[in-house]
């Protein structure tokens, strides 16, 4: 009498699973692929955005040349050489010379230092004030939130550029006063964004758990709320920097910003207005090009970060 071989159901399932793996290697790789963290996944999606990566590459090169350009150049930024005035771009002067014979290449990268410093400092101060103000307003809520938001609405209703110009007229034009003027009302947008994010997150379970354990307000904001609002904060920061750079260039252009003989893109554009009429186009082209392309690079990078950091797009 033949013995009947009983098949183990567990063994059968395992055999079918390994057969599936052998037949579909790609599916197996997907199954066993480790999950990515939030920031690694955001970086992966940002790298797929070619326009955003182009903007990031340009900004890295711009920052590098702003540091090294004036150092490697054989010409001083403010040294005048009248016999060499209005020389076109050449092997000796890559960007040509201006009306005072100064090397435009050196002045362009020195102006990049000032523009990037003003933009980054203004954005940093806006972020610090906006996070503190918006975080407290959104977390406290109630009467505190109403009072703090009414103050923000009053400041938001003031014409931004008019406030900046009035402060520069009162305080006098300088690099320090430009940064102060740009940040007096510039932080209100950041505060509103942070407040909205905190209002959304503060009722999540992990925040309520911290409250139940008696955590202080400052610790809850620092440990629980801010890490979950960094995406919108970073995006807003990338949009604040070009606004500050353009504002500094405009103020320097009309004589209220950086004063000659110091170089900034706005000062260079202002000095070259008369020269371009006589055909010396390079004196205006290079500062105008870098102002425009820097703003474009920050904007496309901000759009790319907004898409990359959006949790709804994670997959």
Backbone as numpy.savetxt, mean C-alpha at the origin, in Angstrom:
# Nx Ny Nz CAx CAy CAz Cx Cy Cz
-15.89 -81.44 0.34 -16.75 -80.24 0.34 -15.87 -79.02 0.34
-16.16 -78.19 -0.64 -15.33 -77.00 -0.77 -15.68 -75.98 0.32
-14.57 -75.36 0.80 -14.78 -74.29 1.80 -15.08 -72.97 1.09
-16.03 -72.29 1.62 -16.42 -70.99 1.03 -15.56 -69.90 1.66
-14.85 -69.14 0.78 -13.97 -68.07 1.28 -14.80 -66.82 1.54
-14.78 -66.43 2.81 -15.53 -65.22 3.18 -14.65 -63.98 3.02
-15.16 -63.02 2.28 -14.38 -61.79 2.00 -14.67 -60.75 3.07
-13.58 -60.20 3.61 -13.70 -59.15 4.63 -14.17 -57.85 3.99
-15.28 -57.24 4.46 -15.76 -55.99 3.85 -14.74 -54.86 3.96
-14.00 -54.81 5.06 -13.00 -53.75 5.23 -11.89 -53.87 4.20
-11.45 -55.12 3.96 -10.40 -55.34 2.96 -10.88 -54.95 1.57
-12.12 -55.23 1.28 -12.67 -54.87 -0.03 -12.69 -53.37 -0.23
-13.05 -52.63 0.77 -13.08 -51.15 0.67 -11.67 -50.61 0.46
-10.70 -51.20 1.21 -9.32 -50.74 1.06 -8.79 -51.02 -0.34
-9.12 -52.21 -0.89 -8.67 -52.54 -2.23 -9.23 -51.58 -3.27
-10.52 -51.28 -3.10 -11.13 -50.34 -4.05 -10.52 -48.95 -3.93
-10.16 -48.53 -2.73 -9.56 -47.20 -2.52 -8.19 -47.12 -3.18
-7.35 -48.15 -2.97 -6.02 -48.13 -3.59 -6.10 -48.27 -5.11
-7.11 -48.98 -5.59 -7.29 -49.07 -7.04 -7.65 -47.70 -7.62
-8.46 -46.95 -6.89 -8.82 -45.60 -7.33 -7.59 -44.69 -7.36
-6.73 -44.85 -6.37 -5.52 -44.02 -6.32 -4.60 -44.34 -7.50
-4.45 -45.60 -7.80 -3.58 -45.98 -8.91 -4.13 -45.50 -10.25
-5.44 -45.55 -10.39 -6.04 -45.16 -11.66 -6.10 -43.65 -11.85
-6.13 -42.92 -10.78 -6.28 -41.46 -10.90 -5.24 -40.80 -9.99
-4.05 -40.64 -10.51 -2.95 -40.08 -9.72 -3.22 -38.63 -9.37
-3.79 -37.89 -10.31 -4.06 -36.47 -10.06 -5.05 -36.29 -8.92
-6.08 -37.12 -8.90 -7.06 -37.03 -7.81 -6.42 -37.36 -6.48
-5.48 -38.33 -6.48 -4.79 -38.68 -5.24 -3.96 -37.52 -4.73
-3.32 -36.79 -5.64 -2.52 -35.64 -5.21 -3.40 -34.57 -4.59
-4.58 -34.39 -5.15 -5.49 -33.39 -4.58 -5.95 -33.80 -3.20
-6.23 -35.11 -3.02 -6.71 -35.59 -1.73 -5.65 -35.42 -0.65
-4.40 -35.74 -0.99 -3.33 -35.73 0.01 -2.60 -34.40 0.11
-3.00 -33.40 -0.70 -2.33 -32.11 -0.66 -2.63 -31.40 0.67
-1.62 -30.94 1.39 -1.88 -30.26 2.66 -2.59 -28.93 2.45
-3.45 -28.55 3.39 -4.19 -27.30 3.28 -3.26 -26.12 3.51
-3.54 -25.02 2.81 -2.73 -23.81 2.91 -3.30 -22.89 3.97
-2.42 -22.15 4.61 -2.88 -21.12 5.55 -3.50 -19.97 4.78
-4.15 -19.08 5.52 -4.83 -17.95 4.88 -3.86 -17.09 4.09
-2.69 -16.76 4.67 -1.74 -15.87 4.02 -1.03 -16.57 2.87
-0.73 -17.86 3.00 -0.11 -18.59 1.89 -1.07 -18.71 0.71
-2.34 -18.96 1.02 -3.32 -19.04 -0.05 -3.51 -17.67 -0.72
-3.48 -16.59 0.07 -3.59 -15.25 -0.52 -2.40 -14.94 -1.42
-1.20 -15.31 -0.99 -0.01 -15.09 -1.81 -0.08 -15.93 -3.10
-0.60 -17.14 -3.00 -0.73 -17.99 -4.19 -1.67 -17.36 -5.20
-2.78 -16.81 -4.74 -3.73 -16.18 -5.66 -3.22 -14.84 -6.17
-2.44 -14.13 -5.34 -1.87 -12.86 -5.80 -0.87 -13.10 -6.93
-0.11 -14.18 -6.83 0.87 -14.47 -7.87 0.22 -14.77 -9.22
-1.01 -15.21 -9.22 -1.73 -15.47 -10.46 -2.19 -14.18 -11.13
-2.23 -13.10 -10.39 -2.64 -11.80 -10.96 -1.39 -11.13 -11.55
-1.23 -11.23 -12.86 -0.01 -10.75 -13.51 0.13 -9.23 -13.41
-0.99 -8.52 -13.48 -0.92 -7.06 -13.41 -0.49 -6.61 -12.02
-1.02 -7.25 -10.98 -0.63 -6.91 -9.62 0.83 -7.24 -9.36
1.30 -8.36 -9.89 2.71 -8.73 -9.72 3.62 -7.78 -10.48
3.16 -7.27 -11.63 3.93 -6.26 -12.36 4.05 -4.99 -11.54
2.94 -4.58 -10.90 3.00 -3.40 -10.03 3.91 -3.61 -8.85
3.88 -4.80 -8.25 4.76 -5.10 -7.12 6.22 -5.09 -7.55
6.52 -5.66 -8.71 7.90 -5.66 -9.22 8.39 -4.24 -9.46
7.53 -3.40 -10.04 7.93 -2.01 -10.29 8.22 -1.28 -8.98
7.39 -1.50 -7.96 7.59 -0.82 -6.68 8.87 -1.29 -5.99
9.18 -2.58 -6.13 10.43 -3.09 -5.55 11.63 -2.45 -6.25
11.58 -2.38 -7.58 12.67 -1.75 -8.33 12.76 -0.26 -8.01
11.61 0.39 -7.86 11.61 1.82 -7.53 12.24 2.06 -6.17
11.87 1.26 -5.17 12.45 1.42 -3.84 13.95 1.14 -3.85
14.37 0.14 -4.64 15.80 -0.18 -4.73 16.58 0.97 -5.35
16.05 1.54 -6.43 16.74 2.65 -7.10 16.68 3.93 -6.26
15.61 4.09 -5.48 15.55 5.26 -4.61 16.66 5.22 -3.56
17.03 4.01 -3.14 18.11 3.86 -2.16 19.48 3.95 -2.83
19.65 3.26 -3.96 20.96 3.13 -4.56 21.24 4.17 -5.64
20.19 4.71 -6.27 20.39 5.62 -7.39 21.28 6.82 -7.08
20.94 7.61 -6.07 21.80 8.76 -5.75 23.19 8.36 -5.27
23.34 7.13 -4.77 24.66 6.68 -4.29 25.58 6.32 -5.45
25.05 5.59 -6.43 25.88 5.15 -7.55 26.10 6.24 -8.59
25.24 7.27 -8.57 25.40 8.35 -9.55 26.64 9.19 -9.22
27.43 9.57 -10.24 28.62 10.40 -9.98 28.29 11.87 -9.75
27.02 12.25 -9.87 26.62 13.65 -9.76 25.87 13.88 -8.45
26.07 15.07 -7.86 25.35 15.45 -6.66 23.98 15.97 -7.03
23.04 15.80 -6.10 21.66 16.12 -6.41 21.44 17.61 -6.61
22.18 18.47 -5.90 21.95 19.92 -5.97 23.12 20.69 -6.58
24.09 19.99 -7.13 25.24 20.66 -7.73 24.86 21.22 -9.09
25.02 22.53 -9.25 24.68 23.19 -10.50 25.89 23.26 -11.43
25.60 23.12 -12.72 26.63 23.19 -13.75 26.02 23.89 -14.96
26.04 25.21 -14.93 25.33 25.99 -15.95 25.80 25.71 -17.37
27.10 25.48 -17.64 27.48 25.15 -19.02 26.84 23.86 -19.54
26.39 22.99 -18.63 25.82 21.70 -19.05 24.29 21.70 -18.99
23.65 22.87 -18.98 22.21 22.92 -18.83 21.49 22.42 -20.09
20.34 21.80 -19.87 19.46 21.31 -20.93 20.16 20.36 -21.89
20.98 19.49 -21.37 21.55 18.44 -22.21 20.56 17.29 -22.31
20.31 16.77 -23.51 19.35 15.68 -23.66 19.90 14.39 -23.07
19.05 13.39 -22.89 19.53 12.09 -22.37 20.65 11.52 -23.23
21.70 11.08 -22.54 22.88 10.56 -23.22 23.57 9.56 -22.31
24.69 9.02 -22.78 25.46 8.08 -21.97 26.05 8.76 -20.74
26.28 10.07 -20.82 26.84 10.81 -19.69 25.76 11.17 -18.69
24.64 11.67 -19.18 23.49 12.00 -18.34 22.30 11.21 -18.86
21.98 10.11 -18.17 20.97 9.17 -18.68 19.60 9.81 -18.85
19.23 10.69 -17.95 17.93 11.38 -18.05 18.10 12.84 -18.47
19.28 13.23 -18.91 19.53 14.61 -19.30 19.81 15.51 -18.10
19.85 16.82 -18.37 20.06 17.81 -17.31 18.96 18.86 -17.37
18.80 19.61 -16.28 17.75 20.62 -16.22 18.30 22.00 -16.49
17.53 23.03 -16.14 17.91 24.42 -16.45 19.15 24.88 -15.71
19.48 24.22 -14.59 20.67 24.58 -13.82 21.82 23.61 -14.06
21.68 22.73 -15.03 22.72 21.76 -15.32 22.80 20.60 -14.35
21.78 20.42 -13.53 21.77 19.32 -12.57 21.32 18.04 -13.26
21.86 16.93 -12.82 21.57 15.63 -13.43 20.16 15.19 -13.06
19.31 15.00 -14.06 17.92 14.64 -13.82 17.81 13.21 -13.28
18.72 12.32 -13.67 18.71 10.95 -13.18 18.88 10.93 -11.66
19.85 11.68 -11.16 20.09 11.72 -9.71 18.91 12.35 -8.99
18.40 13.44 -9.53 17.29 14.13 -8.88 16.00 13.31 -8.90
15.83 12.50 -9.94 14.62 11.66 -10.02 14.60 10.63 -8.90
15.74 9.98 -8.67 15.77 8.95 -7.62 15.80 9.58 -6.23
16.37 10.77 -6.10 16.29 11.45 -4.81 14.84 11.88 -4.55
14.14 12.30 -5.59 12.73 12.63 -5.45 11.89 11.42 -5.10
12.30 10.25 -5.61 11.59 9.01 -5.25 11.71 8.74 -3.76
12.87 9.03 -3.17 13.03 8.87 -1.73 11.99 9.70 -0.97
11.89 10.96 -1.35 10.97 11.86 -0.64 9.53 11.42 -0.85
9.17 11.10 -2.09 7.79 10.73 -2.38 7.40 9.45 -1.66
8.25 8.44 -1.70 7.94 7.19 -1.01 7.92 7.37 0.50
8.83 8.19 1.02 8.85 8.43 2.47 7.57 9.12 2.91
7.14 10.14 2.17 5.91 10.84 2.53 4.71 9.90 2.43
4.64 9.14 1.34 3.51 8.23 1.17 3.45 7.15 2.23
4.58 6.53 2.53 4.59 5.44 3.52 4.36 5.96 4.93
4.93 7.12 5.26 4.73 7.67 6.61 3.28 8.10 6.80
2.70 8.75 5.79 1.30 9.16 5.89 0.40 7.94 6.03
0.67 6.89 5.25 -0.14 5.67 5.33 0.03 4.99 6.69
1.26 4.96 7.21 1.51 4.32 8.50 0.77 5.05 9.62
0.83 6.38 9.63 0.14 7.14 10.67 -1.37 6.97 10.54
-1.88 6.97 9.30 -3.31 6.75 9.10 -3.74 5.38 9.63
-2.90 4.37 9.39 -3.23 3.01 9.85 -3.24 2.95 11.37
-2.24 3.54 12.02 -2.17 3.48 13.49 -3.36 4.19 14.12
-3.63 5.42 13.68 -4.74 6.17 14.26 -6.07 5.51 13.91
-6.21 5.08 12.65 -7.46 4.46 12.22 -7.76 3.17 12.95
-6.73 2.35 13.19 -6.94 1.09 13.90 -7.36 1.35 15.34
-6.67 2.25 16.01 -7.00 2.54 17.41 -8.39 3.15 17.53
-8.66 4.15 16.72 -9.94 4.86 16.81 -11.10 3.97 16.36
-10.96 3.36 15.18 -12.03 2.51 14.66 -12.23 1.26 15.49
-11.13 0.69 16.03 -11.25 -0.51 16.85 -12.01 -0.24 18.14
-11.68 0.85 18.81 -12.39 1.20 20.04 -13.85 1.52 19.77
-14.10 2.28 18.69 -15.48 2.66 18.37 -16.33 1.45 18.06
-15.82 0.55 17.22 -16.60 -0.62 16.86 -16.79 -1.60 18.00
-15.77 -1.75 18.85 -15.86 -2.73 19.93 -16.76 -2.23 21.06
-16.65 -0.96 21.40 -17.46 -0.42 22.50 -18.92 -0.33 22.10
-19.18 0.22 20.89 -20.55 0.35 20.42 -21.36 1.34 21.25
-22.66 1.34 21.04 -23.56 2.17 21.83 -23.26 3.66 21.73
-23.32 4.34 22.86 -23.12 5.80 22.91 -21.71 6.18 22.50
-20.74 5.39 22.94 -19.35 5.69 22.58 -19.17 5.66 21.06
-19.73 4.66 20.42 -19.64 4.55 18.97 -20.33 5.71 18.27
-21.50 6.11 18.77 -22.23 7.22 18.16 -21.44 8.52 18.23
-20.87 8.81 19.38 -20.11 10.06 19.54 -18.86 10.04 18.66
-18.13 8.94 18.69 -16.90 8.85 17.90 -17.18 8.92 16.41
-18.26 8.31 15.95 -18.57 8.35 14.52 -19.09 9.71 14.08
-19.73 10.46 14.96 -20.15 11.81 14.59 -18.92 12.69 14.36
-17.89 12.49 15.18 -16.64 13.24 14.99 -16.01 12.87 13.65
-16.02 11.59 13.32 -15.46 11.14 12.04 -16.24 11.73 10.88
-17.55 11.79 10.98 -18.37 12.34 9.89 -18.10 13.82 9.70
-17.87 14.54 10.79 -17.54 15.97 10.66 -16.21 16.14 9.94
-15.21 15.37 10.35 -13.90 15.46 9.70 -13.96 14.99 8.25
-14.78 13.96 7.99 -14.89 13.43 6.63 -15.55 14.43 5.70
-16.41 15.28 6.25 -17.09 16.28 5.43 -16.23 17.47 5.06
-15.09 17.65 5.73 -14.21 18.76 5.40 -13.45 18.46 4.11
-13.28 19.45 3.23 -12.50 19.23 2.00 -11.06 18.89 2.35
-10.63 17.71 1.96 -9.32 17.19 2.37 -8.19 18.10 1.91
-8.17 18.42 0.62 -7.06 19.20 0.08 -7.07 20.62 0.63
-8.24 21.18 0.88 -8.33 22.53 1.44 -7.74 22.57 2.85
-8.04 21.54 3.65 -7.48 21.47 5.01 -5.97 21.37 4.95
-5.44 20.56 4.04 -3.99 20.40 3.90 -3.33 21.71 3.51
-3.91 22.42 2.56 -3.33 23.68 2.11 -3.36 24.72 3.22
-4.46 24.79 3.96 -4.55 25.76 5.06 -3.51 25.47 6.13
-3.32 24.21 6.46 -2.32 23.86 7.47 -0.91 24.19 7.00
-0.62 23.96 5.73 0.70 24.28 5.21 0.94 25.77 5.18
-0.10 26.54 4.91 0.05 28.00 4.92 0.32 28.49 6.34
-0.36 27.89 7.33 -0.18 28.31 8.72 1.16 27.84 9.28
1.49 26.57 9.06 2.69 25.98 9.65 3.96 26.23 8.83
3.79 26.54 7.56 4.95 26.72 6.71 5.33 25.43 6.00
5.74 25.52 4.72 6.05 24.30 3.96 7.34 23.64 4.42
7.26 22.35 4.70 8.42 21.52 5.03 7.98 20.07 4.95
8.93 19.17 5.00 8.61 17.75 4.92 7.77 17.31 6.11
8.09 17.80 7.30 7.35 17.43 8.50 5.91 17.93 8.44
5.73 19.19 8.05 4.38 19.75 8.01 3.53 19.10 6.92
4.15 18.64 5.84 3.39 17.93 4.80 2.81 16.65 5.38
3.62 15.89 6.10 3.14 14.63 6.69 2.04 14.90 7.70
2.23 15.93 8.54 1.21 16.28 9.53 -0.09 16.68 8.83
0.02 17.52 7.80 -1.17 17.98 7.10 -1.91 16.85 6.41
-1.17 15.91 5.85 -1.81 14.80 5.14 -2.52 13.83 6.08
-2.10 13.79 7.34 -2.67 12.82 8.28 -3.69 13.41 9.25
-3.91 14.72 9.19 -4.87 15.34 10.12 -6.27 14.75 9.92
-6.70 14.66 8.68 -8.01 14.07 8.39 -7.89 12.81 7.53
-6.67 12.41 7.17 -6.51 11.26 6.29 -6.84 9.92 6.92
-6.89 9.86 8.25 -7.10 8.59 8.94 -8.57 8.20 9.04
-9.50 9.10 8.70 -10.91 8.83 8.94 -11.41 7.66 8.08
-10.90 7.55 6.85 -11.31 6.43 6.01 -10.89 5.10 6.59
-9.67 5.03 7.10 -9.19 3.81 7.74 -10.02 3.48 8.97
-10.36 4.51 9.76 -11.15 4.28 10.98 -12.52 3.69 10.65
-13.13 4.16 9.59 -14.45 3.64 9.22 -14.38 2.19 8.76
-13.32 1.86 8.03 -13.15 0.47 7.57 -12.92 -0.46 8.75
-12.04 -0.06 9.67 -11.75 -0.89 10.84 -13.00 -1.04 11.70
-13.74 0.02 11.89 -14.97 -0.06 12.69 -15.95 -1.06 12.09
-16.14 -0.98 10.77 -17.07 -1.91 10.12 -16.65 -3.36 10.28
-15.35 -3.62 10.16 -14.86 -4.99 10.34 -15.03 -5.48 11.78
-14.74 -4.59 12.74 -14.85 -4.97 14.15 -16.31 -5.23 14.53
-17.24 -4.41 14.02 -18.65 -4.64 14.29 -19.10 -6.01 13.79
-18.51 -6.45 12.69 -18.88 -7.74 12.13 -18.28 -8.91 12.91
-17.06 -8.72 13.42 -16.33 -9.84 14.02 -16.58 -9.96 15.52
-16.94 -8.88 16.20 -16.95 -8.89 17.66 -17.98 -9.83 18.27
-18.94 -10.28 17.48 -19.94 -11.23 18.00 -19.63 -12.67 17.63
-18.44 -12.92 17.06 -18.06 -14.29 16.76 -17.76 -15.06 18.06
-17.79 -16.40 17.96 -17.67 -17.22 19.16 -16.33 -17.05 19.87
-15.24 -16.94 19.11 -13.95 -16.85 19.77 -13.78 -15.53 20.52
-14.45 -14.46 20.04 -14.40 -13.19 20.77 -15.24 -13.27 22.04
-16.41 -13.87 21.92 -17.26 -14.03 23.11 -16.60 -14.93 24.15
-15.85 -15.93 23.67 -15.13 -16.80 24.62 -14.06 -16.02 25.37
-13.36 -15.13 24.68 -12.36 -14.30 25.35 -13.00 -13.39 26.39
-14.18 -12.85 26.06 -14.89 -12.01 27.02 -15.28 -12.81 28.25
-15.76 -14.02 28.03 -16.21 -14.83 29.16 -15.06 -15.21 30.09
-13.84 -15.28 29.56 -12.67 -15.57 30.39 -12.11 -14.32 31.06
-12.75 -13.17 30.84 -12.35 -11.94 31.50 -11.19 -11.22 30.85
-10.96 -11.43 29.55 -9.87 -10.74 28.87 -10.16 -9.24 28.78
-9.11 -8.44 28.86 -9.26 -7.00 28.78 -9.60 -6.58 27.36
-10.20 -5.38 27.24 -10.59 -4.88 25.92 -9.39 -4.74 25.00
-8.29 -4.20 25.53 -7.09 -4.00 24.70 -6.57 -5.33 24.17
-6.62 -6.37 25.00 -6.13 -7.68 24.57 -7.06 -8.30 23.52
-8.36 -8.15 23.70 -9.30 -8.69 22.72 -9.11 -8.02 21.36
-8.95 -6.69 21.37 -8.74 -5.97 20.11 -7.42 -6.39 19.47
-6.39 -6.53 20.29 -5.05 -6.83 19.75 -4.93 -8.28 19.30
-5.51 -9.22 20.04 -5.30 -10.64 19.76 -6.40 -11.26 18.91
-7.63 -10.78 19.05 -8.74 -11.43 18.36 -9.29 -10.65 17.17
-9.40 -9.33 17.34 -10.07 -8.55 16.30 -9.12 -8.10 15.19
-7.97 -7.51 15.55 -7.07 -6.97 14.54 -6.52 -8.02 13.57
-6.09 -9.19 14.04 -5.60 -10.18 13.07 -6.63 -10.56 12.01
-7.91 -10.46 12.34 -8.96 -10.82 11.38 -9.43 -9.64 10.54
-8.84 -8.47 10.75 -9.16 -7.30 9.91 -7.97 -6.83 9.10
-6.87 -7.59 9.11 -5.65 -7.14 8.43 -5.81 -7.09 6.92
-6.66 -7.94 6.36 -6.86 -7.91 4.90 -7.34 -6.56 4.41
-8.50 -6.07 4.87 -8.96 -4.74 4.44 -8.00 -3.62 4.82
-7.29 -3.76 5.95 -6.35 -2.72 6.36 -5.20 -2.63 5.36
-4.65 -3.77 4.95 -3.55 -3.78 4.00 -3.99 -3.20 2.66
-5.18 -3.57 2.21 -5.70 -3.05 0.94 -5.86 -1.54 1.01
-6.45 -1.04 2.10 -6.64 0.39 2.26 -5.30 1.12 2.33
-4.31 0.50 2.93 -2.98 1.12 3.02 -2.35 1.27 1.64
-2.50 0.26 0.79 -1.94 0.36 -0.56 -2.63 1.43 -1.39
-3.85 1.80 -1.03 -4.54 2.87 -1.73 -4.26 4.23 -1.10
-3.84 4.26 0.15 -3.50 5.52 0.81 -2.15 6.04 0.36
-1.19 5.15 0.13 0.16 5.57 -0.26 0.15 6.38 -1.55
-0.47 5.92 -2.66 -0.45 6.75 -3.87 -1.18 8.07 -3.72
-2.23 8.10 -2.91 -2.94 9.37 -2.67 -2.02 10.38 -2.00
-1.24 9.91 -1.01 -0.31 10.80 -0.33 0.82 11.24 -1.26
1.30 10.33 -2.11 2.36 10.69 -3.06 1.87 11.75 -4.04
0.66 11.58 -4.55 0.12 12.57 -5.47 -0.12 13.90 -4.78
-0.62 13.85 -3.53 -0.86 15.10 -2.80 0.45 15.85 -2.56
1.52 15.13 -2.20 2.82 15.78 -2.00 3.34 16.38 -3.30
3.20 15.65 -4.41 3.65 16.17 -5.70 2.86 17.42 -6.10
1.55 17.39 -5.85 0.72 18.56 -6.19 1.08 19.76 -5.34
1.26 19.54 -4.03 1.60 20.65 -3.14 2.99 21.22 -3.48
3.94 20.35 -3.80 5.27 20.83 -4.21 5.19 21.55 -5.54
4.30 21.12 -6.40 4.14 21.75 -7.71 3.65 23.18 -7.58
2.73 23.43 -6.63 2.19 24.79 -6.46 2.99 25.60 -5.45
4.10 25.06 -4.95 4.99 25.81 -4.08 4.72 25.71 -2.60
3.86 24.76 -2.17 3.54 24.61 -0.76 4.15 23.37 -0.13
4.90 22.61 -0.92 5.48 21.38 -0.41 6.97 21.51 -0.19
7.73 20.56 -0.71 9.18 20.58 -0.62 9.71 21.79 -1.38
10.62 22.51 -0.77 11.13 23.73 -1.37 12.48 23.48 -2.04
12.69 24.17 -3.17 13.98 24.11 -3.86 15.07 24.62 -2.91
16.30 24.13 -3.03 16.83 23.27 -4.10 16.62 21.78 -3.88
15.88 21.38 -2.82 15.65 19.96 -2.59 14.77 19.40 -3.71
15.03 18.16 -4.04 14.36 17.54 -5.18 13.19 16.69 -4.72
12.07 16.87 -5.36 10.96 15.94 -5.29 10.32 15.94 -6.66
9.50 14.96 -6.93 8.90 14.90 -8.26 8.04 16.12 -8.54
7.34 16.62 -7.53 6.54 17.82 -7.73 7.38 19.05 -8.01
8.49 19.21 -7.28 9.40 20.34 -7.52 10.00 20.26 -8.91
10.41 19.06 -9.33 10.99 18.89 -10.66 9.98 19.22 -11.75
8.73 18.81 -11.56 7.70 19.13 -12.55 7.43 20.62 -12.60
7.43 21.28 -11.44 7.21 22.73 -11.41 8.35 23.48 -12.09
9.59 23.04 -11.84 10.74 23.72 -12.44 10.81 23.54 -13.95
10.22 22.47 -14.46 10.36 22.15 -15.88 9.24 22.72 -16.75
8.30 23.43 -16.16 7.19 23.95 -16.96 7.68 24.90 -18.05
8.57 25.82 -17.70 9.10 26.75 -18.70 10.02 26.06 -19.69
10.73 25.02 -19.21 11.70 24.35 -20.09 11.02 23.54 -21.18
9.87 22.97 -20.88 9.22 22.11 -21.88 8.73 22.91 -23.07
8.43 24.18 -22.84 8.00 25.03 -23.95 9.11 25.25 -24.97
10.34 25.15 -24.54 11.49 25.32 -25.43 11.99 23.99 -26.00
11.24 22.91 -25.79 11.57 21.62 -26.38 12.37 20.69 -25.50
12.64 21.07 -24.26 13.40 20.21 -23.35 12.43 19.29 -22.59
11.87 18.34 -23.32 10.77 17.52 -22.82 11.18 16.61 -21.66
12.47 16.22 -21.64 12.90 15.23 -20.65 12.84 15.75 -19.22
12.89 17.05 -19.03 12.85 17.61 -17.68 11.50 17.38 -17.01
10.44 17.28 -17.81 9.11 17.02 -17.27 8.71 15.55 -17.41
9.22 14.90 -18.45 8.77 13.54 -18.74 9.08 12.58 -17.60
10.30 12.59 -17.10 10.70 11.58 -16.12 9.98 11.74 -14.77
9.90 12.94 -14.19 9.11 13.01 -12.94 7.64 12.70 -13.15
7.06 13.16 -14.28 5.65 12.88 -14.54 5.42 11.38 -14.76
6.36 10.73 -15.45 6.23 9.29 -15.69 6.25 8.51 -14.38
7.19 8.84 -13.50 7.30 8.07 -12.26 6.15 8.38 -11.31
5.62 9.59 -11.31 4.43 9.88 -10.50 3.26 9.03 -11.00
3.05 9.03 -12.30 1.91 8.31 -12.87 2.05 6.80 -12.68
3.24 6.26 -12.99 3.39 4.81 -12.93 3.42 4.31 -11.49
3.93 5.12 -10.56 3.91 4.71 -9.15 2.49 4.63 -8.64
1.66 5.61 -8.98 0.25 5.55 -8.58 -0.45 4.37 -9.22
-0.16 4.11 -10.49 -0.76 2.97 -11.18 -0.34 1.66 -10.52
0.94 1.54 -10.17 1.44 0.30 -9.56 0.78 0.05 -8.21
0.65 1.08 -7.39 0.00 0.90 -6.09 -1.47 0.53 -6.25
-2.13 1.14 -7.22 -3.56 0.86 -7.41 -3.81 -0.57 -7.90
-3.01 -1.04 -8.87 -3.22 -2.41 -9.35 -2.81 -3.42 -8.28
-1.79 -3.07 -7.48 -1.42 -3.96 -6.38 -2.52 -4.00 -5.33
-3.13 -2.85 -5.05 -4.24 -2.83 -4.10 -5.43 -3.64 -4.59
-5.74 -3.54 -5.89 -6.84 -4.35 -6.44 -6.51 -5.84 -6.36
-5.26 -6.19 -6.66 -4.86 -7.58 -6.57 -4.93 -8.12 -5.15
-4.50 -7.30 -4.19 -4.58 -7.72 -2.79 -6.02 -7.84 -2.32
-6.88 -6.97 -2.81 -8.28 -7.06 -2.43 -8.90 -8.38 -2.89
-8.55 -8.81 -4.09 -9.05 -10.10 -4.58 -8.39 -11.26 -3.84
-7.09 -11.14 -3.56 -6.38 -12.24 -2.93 -6.76 -12.43 -1.47
-7.08 -11.35 -0.78 -7.39 -11.42 0.64 -8.87 -11.59 0.94
-9.69 -11.62 -0.11 -11.14 -11.79 0.09 -11.43 -13.25 0.47
-11.90 -13.51 1.67 -12.15 -14.91 2.08 -13.23 -15.58 1.26
-14.11 -14.82 0.61 -15.16 -15.41 -0.20 -14.63 -16.07 -1.46
-13.40 -15.66 -1.87 -12.82 -16.21 -3.10 -11.92 -17.39 -2.83
-11.76 -17.79 -1.58 -10.90 -18.94 -1.25 -11.54 -20.23 -1.76
-10.68 -21.08 -2.30 -11.17 -22.37 -2.81 -10.06 -23.40 -2.78
